[in-house]
């Protein structure tokens, strides 16, 4: 059993300037830490959980259109392209909703699941909740997650630790 690293939404649409949901410099600052984490675990499986919307997605009633299938926004950031993994496209906040993630994790039977990426209070937290509801041991390295809003980021870290039972490292 090896750990699984879930890389949540580390996509150009969230991590590069000029896109409507660019998460800003806090998100850019996690990139080196995520790379160090990946390099520091010699045995691991990487799963990229990637926002991947249709042009008429109902999520666009709340957020501007973003990460539309087939666009540059929906691509994994260039800094992570050298680290192969399984890509799981998603249309909702949780990496489990209407995806193959549950089956992948059952096959891998990881020793723990390490969750990194953006946004801490949205897709990261909802994915962590669903991991914990499936009784996975979950770690969230706090220097490997970021969000648009610092207060929401801090709330999400506390919530994932105190309510969901994830280990914040």
N, C-alpha and C positions, 0 to 999 in steps of 0.2 A: 504494500500500500504506500503510495507516494502522495504528497500534497498536490492539490489542484490550485492554481492561481486563476481566479476569475477576473479578467480585465474588463471592466464595465465602461462602455461608451468612450473609450479613449480614441475618439474619432476626430477627424479634421474639423467637422462642424462645431464641436465643443472646444477644441484646443487650438484653433488657429483664428487669428484676427480676421475680421471682415465677414464672418458668418453671423446670422441673427442670434444664435445661442452660444456665442463665444463666452466661456466661463472666466476669462480674464487671467491675470498673472498668477493667482493662486493655483489654477489648474496647470499652467505651464510649469510651475515650480515642482510639481510632483513627478514630472517625467523622469528626471534622473534617478529619483528614489525607486520608482517602479522598475526601471532598468536594472538598478543595483539589486533589487529583490529577486528579479528573474535570474540574473547572473549568479547570485549567491546561493541559489538552490540547484545543486547539480542534478538532482532527480526530481522532476515535477512534470505535471501536465499543465498546459496553458489553454484556457478557453476564453476567447474573445466574445463578449456579449455586446452586440452592436445594434444600436438604434437603426431601423431600416423601415422607413414608412412609405406608404403609397401616397400619391399626390393629394388625395382627398381624405386623408386620415382624420378621424374625429378628434385626435389629440390637438389638431391645429385650431380647435375652438379655444384652447387654453394657452397654447404656445404658438409662436410663428412657425410656418412650415420650415422643417429642418430635416437633415439626414434622409432625404428622399432616395429611395432605391435607385441605384445607377448614377448618382451624382457624386462629385468629389467630396461633399460633406460627409457621406456615409462611409468613406474610406478610413481604415485604421491609420493613425498618424505615422509619418515616415520613420520616426525614431524607433518604432516598435516592429517594423517590417522584417527585421533580421531575426526575430524570435518567433518561430513557427508555432502555430497552435490551431485549435479547432475554432471556426467562426460559427457563432450561433446568432442569426439575425432575430431581432425582437421588435415588436410594435407597441409594447406597453412598458411601464416602469420596471416590473419584475422580469428578470431573465427567464423565469419559468413560464410566464403566461403565453400559451400557444406556441411553445418552442420544444426543441428536443433536449433541453438541458437536463431534465429529470432523468431521462433514459441514459444520457451520457454519464452522469454522475453515478447512477446505479451500476453501470458497467465498470467504471473506474474504481469505485469503492475507496475514495480517498481517505488518507489518515486525517486530513483536515482540509478545509477550504479557506484560502486566503483571498479576500476581496479587495480590489483596488479600483480606482477610477473616479468618474464623475457621474452625477452629482451626488454628494454624500447624502443629502436629505431627500433625494428622489430615487433614482434608479439603484444606487448602491444600497440604501436602506431597505427598499422594497425587496430587493434580491436577497439581502441578508435575512429579512423576516421569513421569506419562504425557505431559505436554507435551514434556519433554526426550526421552523415548523416541520421539517423533515429530519430533525435530530442530527444534523451535521455539526461537527466542531468547526467553529468559524472564527477566523482572526481578521481584523481590519487594522492594518498598519496606518496610524493616523497621519503619517507623512506621505502616504500614497493615495489619499482621497482629498477631494476639494469640491467646492460648490460656488455658486454665484454669490451667496450670502453667508457671511461669516457666522452670524447668529444661528442661522438654520443649520450650518455645518456643525457647530458645537452642539446644538440640540440633538442632531442625528447621532453624533458619536455617543453622547450620554444615553440616548434611547436604545441604541444598538447594544450597549453594554449592560445597562441597568434593567431594561425591560425584555430585550430579546435574548440576552445571555451570550452575545458575541464577546470575544476577547479583543479589547482595543490595545494594540501594542505600539 
